[in-house]
Amino acid sequence: FKQKTAYEIRLSLVGSEMCIRDRSIGIQGGEGSFSEEAANQFISNHGISDFKIIYQISSEGVLESIDTGKTDFGIIAMENAQGGVVIESVEALAKYKCTIIEMFHISVDQNLLGLKGTNVGDITEIHSHQQALRQCKDFLSEYFWTRPLIEEDDTAESARRLSEGRLPNTSAVIANKSCAELYGLEILKESIHDLKHNLTLFLGLAKSK
């Protein structure tokens, strides 16, 4: 993959009409995910209008969709200050060719969510993406060191599965605060990430010319 110059970015994004219309953006995550937050920042940064976000969950899904022309742009997480490099994104970038439109950070606020009426002491297992579990390592070690930590493909998808009864009722998930309202869950603990400034690097991608 390659990175464009600022001038090339403006030419590819703006074109003759000074805006982008009817564009599809694939993201590595479900509805309510941090990738959706990152996509909205990318959209704002580049004046994109009349867009559609496609929830593709995995980095490979995002890159494959760009490569085959199913989507115009893609958003994937690349690295977190606490969680380190996102391995699935590295593997996807090695498999597919693409152009980096933008690299940018967003602040990630991890929260412990459960079904309404659940008490923290009732929790028997915790589900989330590997990155979220890593970002909350100290918190989990202090409060849930005897509980299984189960890796999922996405933070928001974990919240959705819990709300749909696809996880045990005594499970909790680590996810974006917006997932509580979106999926009818309760915030059991707020801002449980270990680093005060928990930043994740995201890439905005397009197909290589």
C-alpha positions in Angstrom: 0.0 0.0 0.0 1.1 3.6 -0.4 0.3 6.9 1.2 -0.8 9.9 -1.0 0.5 13.4 -0.7 -1.9 16.1 0.6 -2.5 17.4 -2.9 -3.3 14.0 -4.3 -5.7 13.4 -1.4 -7.7 16.6 -2.2 -7.8 15.7 -5.9 -9.1 12.2 -5.2 -11.6 13.3 -2.5 -12.8 16.6 -3.8 -12.8 16.3 -7.6 -14.5 19.0 -9.7 -17.6 19.4 -7.4 -15.6 20.1 -4.2 -17.5 17.3 -2.3 -18.0 13.6 -2.3 -21.5 12.1 -2.9 -23.0 8.7 -2.7 -19.9 7.0 -1.3 -19.8 3.8 0.7 -17.5 3.3 3.6 -16.6 -0.1 5.0 -15.6 -0.2 8.6 -13.9 -2.8 10.9 -16.8 -3.0 13.4 -20.5 -3.1 14.0 -23.0 -0.4 14.7 -21.9 1.5 17.8 -18.2 0.6 17.4 -15.2 2.8 17.8 -14.6 2.2 14.1 -18.0 3.9 13.4 -16.8 6.9 15.4 -13.6 7.0 13.4 -15.6 6.8 10.1 -17.7 9.8 11.2 -14.5 11.7 11.9 -13.1 10.7 8.4 -16.4 11.8 6.8 -16.2 15.1 8.6 -12.6 15.7 7.7 -13.2 15.2 4.0 -16.6 16.8 3.5 -18.2 13.5 2.5 -22.0 13.7 2.0 -24.7 11.2 1.0 -22.6 8.3 2.4 -23.4 4.8 3.6 -21.5 3.0 6.3 -21.1 -0.7 5.7 -20.5 -2.7 8.9 -17.9 -5.3 7.8 -16.6 -6.3 11.3 -13.1 -7.5 10.2 -10.1 -5.7 8.7 -10.0 -8.3 6.0 -13.6 -7.7 5.1 -12.9 -4.0 4.8 -9.8 -4.5 2.6 -11.4 -7.2 0.4 -14.4 -4.9 -0.2 -12.2 -2.0 -1.3 -10.1 -4.3 -3.5 -13.2 -5.6 -5.3 -14.8 -2.2 -5.6 -17.8 -2.9 -3.4 -16.9 0.1 -1.2 -15.2 3.4 -2.0 -13.3 3.8 1.3 -12.4 1.7 4.4 -11.7 2.5 8.0 -9.6 0.1 10.1 -7.9 0.4 13.5 -4.1 0.1 13.3 -2.6 0.6 16.8 -3.5 1.5 20.3 -1.3 3.1 22.9 -2.0 0.3 25.4 -3.2 -2.6 23.3 -0.4 -2.4 20.7 -0.7 -3.2 17.0 -3.9 -4.6 15.7 -2.7 -7.9 14.2 -5.7 -8.5 12.0 -5.2 -5.1 10.3 -1.5 -5.9 9.7 -2.4 -9.2 8.1 -5.1 -7.7 5.9 -2.8 -4.9 4.7 -0.2 -7.6 3.8 -2.8 -9.4 1.7 -4.5 -6.6 -0.2 -3.2 -3.5 -2.0 -4.7 -0.1 -1.0 -3.9 3.6 -0.7 -3.8 5.3 2.7 -5.9 8.4 2.5 -5.5 9.5 6.1 -4.0 8.4 9.4 -5.7 9.8 12.5 -6.3 9.2 16.2 -9.5 9.0 18.1 -9.9 8.9 21.9 -11.3 5.5 23.0 -13.5 5.3 26.1 -14.0 1.7 27.2 -17.0 0.9 29.4 -18.3 -2.2 31.2 -21.9 -3.0 30.0 -24.4 -5.6 31.2 -28.1 -6.4 31.0 -30.3 -4.0 32.9 -30.5 -5.0 36.6 -27.1 -6.8 36.6 -24.8 -6.1 39.5 -21.0 -6.1 39.1 -20.8 -9.0 41.6 -23.2 -11.1 39.4 -20.8 -11.1 36.4 -19.4 -14.5 35.6 -17.5 -13.7 32.3 -16.5 -10.8 30.2 -16.6 -10.6 26.4 -14.9 -8.1 24.0 -12.4 -7.6 21.2 -8.8 -8.5 22.1 -7.8 -4.9 21.9 -10.4 -3.8 24.4 -9.4 -6.5 26.9 -5.8 -5.4 26.6 -6.7 -1.8 27.1 -8.5 -2.6 30.3 -5.9 -5.1 31.6 -5.2 -3.5 35.0 -8.9 -2.9 35.7 -9.8 -6.5 34.9 -6.9 -7.8 36.9 -8.1 -5.9 40.0 -11.9 -6.6 39.8 -12.3 -9.8 37.7 -9.1 -11.8 38.0 -11.1 -15.0 38.6 -13.5 -14.5 35.6 -12.9 -15.8 32.1 -12.1 -13.1 29.5 -13.5 -14.2 26.2 -12.2 -12.6 22.9 -14.8 -11.6 20.3 -14.5 -10.2 16.8 -15.8 -6.7 17.8 -16.8 -4.7 20.8 -20.1 -3.5 19.5 -21.0 -7.0 18.2 -20.4 -8.3 21.7 -22.9 -5.8 23.0 -25.4 -6.7 20.4 -25.1 -10.5 21.1 -25.6 -9.9 24.8 -28.7 -7.8 24.2 -30.1 -10.6 21.9 -29.6 -13.3 24.5 -26.7 -14.9 22.6 -24.4 -14.6 25.6 -25.1 -15.8 29.1 -27.3 -13.3 31.1 -24.4 -13.0 33.7 -22.0 -11.9 31.0 -20.6 -8.4 30.7 -19.0 -6.7 27.6 -16.5 -4.0 27.2 -17.7 -1.5 24.5 -18.4 2.1 23.6 -20.8 3.9 25.8 -23.1 4.5 22.9 -23.7 0.7 22.8 -25.6 0.9 26.1 -28.4 3.1 24.6 -28.2 1.4 21.1 -28.7 -2.1 22.5 -30.6 -1.4 25.7 -27.8 -2.3 28.1 -26.7 -0.8 31.4 -23.4 0.9 32.0 -21.9 -1.0 35.0 -18.6 0.8 35.1 -17.5 3.9 33.1 -14.1 4.6 31.5 -12.4 1.4 32.6 -9.4 1.7 30.3 -6.0 1.8 32.0 -4.5 4.8 30.1 -5.9 8.3 30.8 -5.4 9.3 27.2 -6.4 6.1 25.4 -5.8 6.8 21.7 -6.2 4.5 18.8 -4.7 5.1 15.4 -7.1 4.6 12.5 -6.4 4.4 8.7 -8.7 5.8 6.1 -8.2 3.6 3.0 -9.1 3.5 -0.7 -8.3 1.3 -3.6 -4.9 1.7 -5.2 -5.0 3.2 -8.7 
